[in-house]
Protein backbone atom coordinates (compact mmCIF):
# COMPACT_ATOMS: atom_id res chain seq x y z
CA UNK A 1 0.00 0.00 0.00
CA UNK A 2 1.45 3.35 -1.08
CA UNK A 3 1.81 6.23 1.35
CA UNK A 4 -1.12 8.08 -0.23
CA UNK A 5 -3.47 5.11 0.08
CA UNK A 6 -2.30 4.50 3.64
CA UNK A 7 -2.93 8.13 4.60
CA UNK A 8 -6.30 8.14 2.84
CA UNK A 9 -7.38 4.96 4.64
CA UNK A 10 -6.37 6.38 8.02
CA UNK A 11 -8.22 9.62 7.28
CA UNK A 12 -11.38 7.80 6.27
CA UNK A 13 -11.34 5.58 9.36
CA UNK A 14 -11.03 8.69 11.52
CA UNK A 15 -13.83 10.39 9.61
CA UNK A 16 -16.15 7.40 10.03
CA UNK A 17 -15.53 7.38 13.76
CA UNK A 18 -15.97 11.13 14.10
CA UNK A 19 -19.16 11.29 12.00
CA UNK A 20 -20.74 8.09 13.30
CA UNK A 21 -24.21 7.57 11.87
CA UNK A 22 -26.96 7.51 14.54
CA UNK A 23 -28.65 4.15 14.91
CA UNK A 24 -32.15 5.51 14.26
CA UNK A 25 -31.13 7.13 10.96
CA UNK A 26 -29.41 3.97 9.78
CA UNK A 27 -32.41 1.81 10.70
CA UNK A 28 -34.73 4.18 8.85
CA UNK A 29 -32.54 4.11 5.74
CA UNK A 30 -32.57 0.31 5.70
CA UNK A 31 -36.32 0.19 6.27
CA UNK A 32 -36.97 2.66 3.45
CA UNK A 33 -35.69 0.09 0.94
CA UNK A 34 -35.86 -3.09 3.01
CA UNK A 35 -35.95 -5.49 0.05
CA UNK A 36 -32.92 -3.82 -1.48
CA UNK A 37 -30.80 -4.47 1.63
CA UNK A 38 -32.48 -7.56 3.07
CA UNK A 39 -29.93 -10.07 1.83
CA UNK A 40 -26.82 -8.25 3.01
CA UNK A 41 -24.99 -10.06 5.78
CA UNK A 42 -23.74 -8.30 8.91
CA UNK A 43 -20.29 -7.63 7.44
CA UNK A 44 -21.78 -6.12 4.29
CA UNK A 45 -24.18 -3.95 6.29
CA UNK A 46 -21.31 -2.63 8.40
CA UNK A 47 -19.36 -1.83 5.26
CA UNK A 48 -22.36 -0.14 3.66
CA UNK A 49 -22.88 1.89 6.83
CA UNK A 50 -19.27 3.06 6.73
CA UNK A 51 -19.59 4.05 3.06
CA UNK A 52 -22.84 5.85 3.82
CA UNK A 53 -21.13 7.74 6.63
CA UNK A 54 -18.30 8.77 4.29
CA UNK A 55 -20.80 9.82 1.65
CA UNK A 56 -22.71 12.03 4.08
CA UNK A 57 -19.49 13.54 5.42
CA UNK A 58 -17.95 14.35 2.04
CA UNK A 59 -20.89 15.24 -0.22
CA UNK A 60 -23.06 18.33 -0.09
CA UNK A 61 -26.84 18.10 -0.29
CA UNK A 62 -28.99 20.96 -1.53
CA UNK A 63 -32.76 21.14 -1.36
CA UNK A 64 -34.18 22.83 -4.45
CA UNK A 65 -37.16 25.18 -4.53
CA UNK A 66 -37.28 25.47 -0.78
CA UNK A 67 -37.22 21.75 -0.01
CA UNK A 68 -35.98 21.24 3.55
CA UNK A 69 -33.81 18.15 3.43
CA UNK A 70 -33.81 16.18 6.67
CA UNK A 71 -30.98 13.99 7.94
CA UNK A 72 -33.21 10.98 7.29
CA UNK A 73 -33.75 11.93 3.64
CA UNK A 74 -30.03 12.41 3.09
CA UNK A 75 -29.26 9.05 4.72
CA UNK A 76 -31.83 7.24 2.55
CA UNK A 77 -30.22 8.64 -0.60
CA UNK A 78 -26.66 8.02 0.61
CA UNK A 79 -27.28 4.39 1.59
CA UNK A 80 -28.79 3.48 -1.80
CA UNK A 81 -26.14 5.46 -3.66
CA UNK A 82 -23.41 3.48 -1.89
CA UNK A 83 -24.86 0.04 -2.61
CA UNK A 84 -23.40 -0.09 -6.17
CA UNK A 85 -19.91 0.68 -4.81
CA UNK A 86 -20.15 -1.72 -1.86
CA UNK A 87 -17.34 -3.84 -3.29
CA UNK A 88 -15.76 -1.20 -5.51
CA UNK A 89 -14.00 1.91 -4.18
CA UNK A 90 -15.36 5.09 -2.65
CA UNK A 91 -13.06 6.96 -5.04
CA UNK A 92 -15.54 6.06 -7.80
CA UNK A 93 -17.51 9.04 -6.49
CA UNK A 94 -14.51 11.32 -6.03
CA UNK A 95 -14.81 13.72 -8.98
CA UNK A 96 -18.01 15.48 -7.92
CA UNK A 97 -19.52 16.71 -4.66
CA UNK A 98 -23.18 17.80 -4.89
CA UNK A 99 -26.60 16.17 -4.77
CA UNK A 100 -29.55 18.43 -5.57
CA UNK A 101 -32.97 17.18 -4.46
CA UNK A 102 -36.38 18.45 -5.59
CA UNK A 103 -39.59 17.55 -3.82
CA UNK A 104 -41.04 16.15 -7.03
CA UNK A 105 -40.27 16.08 -10.74
CA UNK A 106 -38.46 19.15 -12.01
CA UNK A 107 -38.11 21.16 -15.20
CA UNK A 108 -34.74 21.25 -16.93
CA UNK A 109 -34.08 23.90 -19.57
CA UNK A 110 -31.97 22.83 -22.54
CA UNK A 111 -29.94 24.57 -25.20
CA UNK A 112 -28.76 22.34 -28.05
CA UNK A 113 -26.84 23.29 -31.19
CA UNK A 114 -27.57 21.14 -34.26
CA UNK A 115 -25.21 20.19 -37.08
CA UNK A 116 -26.10 23.39 -38.97
CA UNK A 117 -25.14 25.57 -36.01
CA UNK A 118 -28.73 26.45 -35.14
CA UNK A 119 -29.38 26.77 -31.41
CA UNK A 120 -32.56 25.14 -30.12
CA UNK A 121 -34.11 25.96 -26.75
CA UNK A 122 -36.45 23.67 -24.88
CA UNK A 123 -37.44 22.25 -21.54
CA UNK A 124 -38.46 18.88 -20.14
CA UNK A 125 -39.84 17.41 -16.96
CA UNK A 126 -37.40 15.01 -15.23
CA UNK A 127 -37.16 12.79 -12.17
CA UNK A 128 -33.38 12.48 -12.13
CA UNK A 129 -30.22 13.56 -13.90
CA UNK A 130 -26.44 13.14 -13.62
CA UNK A 131 -23.76 15.50 -14.87
CA UNK A 132 -20.20 14.44 -15.65
CA UNK A 133 -18.02 16.00 -12.97
CA UNK A 134 -21.09 17.75 -11.60
CA UNK A 135 -24.11 17.06 -9.43
CA UNK A 136 -26.65 14.31 -9.27
CA UNK A 137 -30.17 15.74 -9.36
CA UNK A 138 -33.06 13.73 -7.90
CA UNK A 139 -36.79 13.96 -7.34
CA UNK A 140 -37.46 12.88 -3.76
CA UNK A 141 -40.93 11.65 -4.74
CA UNK A 142 -39.26 9.18 -7.10
CA UNK A 143 -36.71 7.93 -4.56
CA UNK A 144 -39.08 5.40 -3.02
CA UNK A 145 -38.34 1.89 -4.39
CA UNK A 146 -40.84 1.09 -7.13
CA UNK A 147 -41.94 4.74 -7.46
CA UNK A 148 -39.50 5.23 -10.33
CA UNK A 149 -40.93 5.40 -13.87
CA UNK A 150 -39.46 1.97 -14.59
CA UNK A 151 -41.95 0.32 -12.24
CA UNK A 152 -41.31 -2.24 -9.49
CA UNK A 153 -37.75 -2.85 -10.71
CA UNK A 154 -37.05 0.87 -10.89
CA UNK A 155 -34.79 2.85 -8.60
CA UNK A 156 -33.89 6.39 -9.61
CA UNK A 157 -31.00 6.54 -7.14
CA UNK A 158 -29.36 3.37 -8.48
CA UNK A 159 -29.98 4.60 -12.02
CA UNK A 160 -28.35 7.99 -11.63
CA UNK A 161 -25.36 6.67 -9.70
CA UNK A 162 -24.87 3.94 -12.32
CA UNK A 163 -24.48 6.83 -14.76
CA UNK A 164 -21.80 8.28 -12.48
CA UNK A 165 -19.88 5.00 -12.64
CA UNK A 166 -20.34 4.84 -16.41
CA UNK A 167 -18.93 8.38 -16.74
CA UNK A 168 -15.63 7.37 -15.14
CA UNK A 169 -14.41 6.55 -18.66
CA UNK A 170 -15.10 10.13 -19.68
CA UNK A 171 -18.51 9.67 -21.28
CA UNK A 172 -21.71 7.82 -20.41
CA UNK A 173 -21.70 5.12 -23.08
CA UNK A 174 -22.48 1.86 -21.27
CA UNK A 175 -18.81 0.97 -20.76
CA UNK A 176 -17.64 1.80 -17.23
CA UNK A 177 -13.98 1.13 -16.41
CA UNK A 178 -13.76 -2.65 -16.10
CA UNK A 179 -11.62 -4.54 -13.61
CA UNK A 180 -8.36 -6.09 -14.75
CA UNK A 181 -9.82 -9.59 -14.46
CA UNK A 182 -12.68 -8.71 -16.84
CA UNK A 183 -12.66 -8.94 -20.62
CA UNK A 184 -13.60 -5.82 -22.58
CA UNK A 185 -14.39 -8.02 -25.59
CA UNK A 186 -16.76 -10.25 -23.60
CA UNK A 187 -18.49 -7.25 -22.00
CA UNK A 188 -18.89 -5.58 -25.40
CA UNK A 189 -20.22 -8.69 -27.11
CA UNK A 190 -22.60 -9.56 -24.27
CA UNK A 191 -24.07 -6.09 -23.87
CA UNK A 192 -24.29 -5.44 -27.61
CA UNK A 193 -26.18 -8.68 -28.19
CA UNK A 194 -28.71 -8.00 -25.42
CA UNK A 195 -29.13 -4.34 -26.42
CA UNK A 196 -29.64 -5.22 -30.08
CA UNK A 197 -32.15 -7.95 -29.22
CA UNK A 198 -34.19 -5.52 -27.16
CA UNK A 199 -34.16 -2.87 -29.88
CA UNK A 200 -34.99 -5.38 -32.60
CA UNK A 201 -37.92 -6.76 -30.65
CA UNK A 202 -39.33 -3.30 -29.95
CA UNK A 203 -38.91 -2.14 -33.55
CA UNK A 204 -40.43 -5.28 -35.06
CA UNK A 205 -43.53 -5.60 -32.90
CA UNK A 206 -46.90 -5.06 -34.58
CA UNK A 207 -50.37 -4.55 -33.21
CA UNK A 208 -50.96 -3.60 -29.56
CA UNK A 209 -47.66 -2.91 -27.75
CA UNK A 210 -46.41 -5.95 -25.87
CA UNK A 211 -44.71 -5.62 -22.52
CA UNK A 212 -40.94 -6.01 -23.10
CA UNK A 213 -38.65 -8.21 -21.06
CA UNK A 214 -37.25 -5.09 -19.43
CA UNK A 215 -38.33 -1.46 -19.47
CA UNK A 216 -38.05 -0.25 -23.03
CA UNK A 217 -36.25 2.90 -21.92
CA UNK A 218 -33.17 0.68 -21.79
CA UNK A 219 -33.28 0.65 -25.61
CA UNK A 220 -32.63 4.41 -25.86
CA UNK A 221 -28.84 4.04 -26.01
CA UNK A 222 -25.99 2.05 -24.39
CA UNK A 223 -25.75 4.45 -21.44
CA UNK A 224 -29.41 3.99 -20.56
CA UNK A 225 -29.14 0.25 -21.12
CA UNK A 226 -26.41 0.02 -18.48
CA UNK A 227 -28.28 2.27 -16.04
CA UNK A 228 -31.63 0.48 -16.40
CA UNK A 229 -29.98 -2.95 -16.20
CA UNK A 230 -28.21 -1.79 -13.03
CA UNK A 231 -31.64 -1.03 -11.56
CA UNK A 232 -32.81 -4.55 -12.39
CA UNK A 233 -29.55 -6.02 -11.08
CA UNK A 234 -30.18 -4.61 -7.60
CA UNK A 235 -33.98 -4.43 -7.55
CA UNK A 236 -34.92 -7.63 -9.42
CA UNK A 237 -31.76 -9.74 -9.70
CA UNK A 238 -33.44 -13.15 -9.93
CA UNK A 239 -35.60 -11.90 -12.77
CA UNK A 240 -32.65 -10.37 -14.60
CA UNK A 241 -30.57 -13.51 -14.16
CA UNK A 242 -33.43 -15.53 -15.63
CA UNK A 243 -33.98 -13.44 -18.76
CA UNK A 244 -30.41 -12.23 -19.42
CA UNK A 245 -28.01 -14.63 -17.68
CA UNK A 246 -24.95 -13.49 -19.63
CA UNK A 247 -25.66 -9.81 -18.84
CA UNK A 248 -26.27 -10.67 -15.20
CA UNK A 249 -22.92 -12.47 -15.07
CA UNK A 250 -21.08 -9.44 -16.46
CA UNK A 251 -22.76 -7.19 -13.90
CA UNK A 252 -21.78 -9.53 -11.05
CA UNK A 253 -18.18 -9.30 -12.24
CA UNK A 254 -18.34 -5.51 -12.49
CA UNK A 255 -20.19 -4.75 -9.26
CA UNK A 256 -18.53 -7.68 -7.47
CA UNK A 257 -21.90 -8.58 -5.99
CA UNK A 258 -24.40 -11.38 -6.58
CA UNK A 259 -27.74 -10.12 -5.22
CA UNK A 260 -29.70 -12.98 -6.81
CA UNK A 261 -28.20 -15.35 -4.26
CA UNK A 262 -30.60 -14.10 -1.61
CA UNK A 263 -33.48 -12.50 -3.50
CA UNK A 264 -36.83 -13.73 -4.77
CA UNK A 265 -38.54 -11.43 -7.27
CA UNK A 266 -40.43 -13.93 -9.42
CA UNK A 267 -43.48 -11.63 -9.47
CA UNK A 268 -42.02 -9.79 -12.46
CA UNK A 269 -43.30 -11.35 -15.66
CA UNK A 270 -41.91 -10.73 -19.16
CA UNK A 271 -44.37 -9.91 -21.91
CA UNK A 272 -42.58 -11.72 -24.71
CA UNK A 273 -39.69 -14.04 -25.41
CA UNK A 274 -36.19 -12.96 -26.32
CA UNK A 275 -34.67 -12.90 -29.76
CA UNK A 276 -31.36 -14.35 -30.89
CA UNK A 277 -29.80 -11.65 -33.00
CA UNK A 278 -26.19 -10.52 -32.95
CA UNK A 279 -25.23 -6.88 -33.20
CA UNK A 280 -22.18 -4.63 -33.60
CA UNK A 281 -19.54 -4.33 -30.93
CA UNK A 282 -20.26 -2.08 -27.96
CA UNK A 283 -17.63 0.41 -29.02
CA UNK A 284 -19.49 3.17 -30.86
CA UNK A 285 -19.10 5.58 -27.90
CA UNK A 286 -22.68 6.75 -28.20
CA UNK A 287 -23.61 8.68 -25.11
CA UNK A 288 -24.33 12.15 -23.85
CA UNK A 289 -21.17 13.89 -22.62
CA UNK A 290 -21.92 16.21 -19.77
CA UNK A 291 -25.17 14.71 -18.52
CA UNK A 292 -27.18 11.54 -18.39
CA UNK A 293 -30.42 10.43 -16.85
CA UNK A 294 -33.15 7.93 -17.63
CA UNK A 295 -32.71 8.52 -21.32
CA UNK A 296 -31.06 10.96 -23.73
CA UNK A 297 -33.18 13.74 -22.24
CA UNK A 298 -32.90 12.71 -18.62
CA UNK A 299 -35.25 10.71 -16.43
CA UNK A 300 -38.95 11.20 -17.02
CA UNK A 301 -41.30 11.42 -14.04
CA UNK A 302 -43.88 8.83 -13.04
CA UNK A 303 -46.53 8.72 -15.70
CA UNK A 304 -44.62 11.05 -18.01
CA UNK A 305 -43.73 10.44 -21.62
CA UNK A 306 -40.94 7.96 -22.08
CA UNK A 307 -41.09 6.76 -18.48
Secondary structure by P-SEA (a helix, b strand, c coil): ccaaaaaaaaaaaaaaaaacccaaaaaaaaaacccccccccaaaaaaaaaaaaaaaacbbbbbcccccccaaaaaaaaaaaacccccccccccccbbbbbbcccbbbbbbbbbccccbbbbbcccccccccccbbbbbcccccccccccccccccaaaaaaaaaaaaccccccccccccccccaaaaaaaaaaaaaaaaaaaaacccccccccccccccccaaaaaaaaaaaacccaaaaaaacaaaaaaaaaaaccccccccccccccccbbbbbccccccccccccccccccccccccccccccc
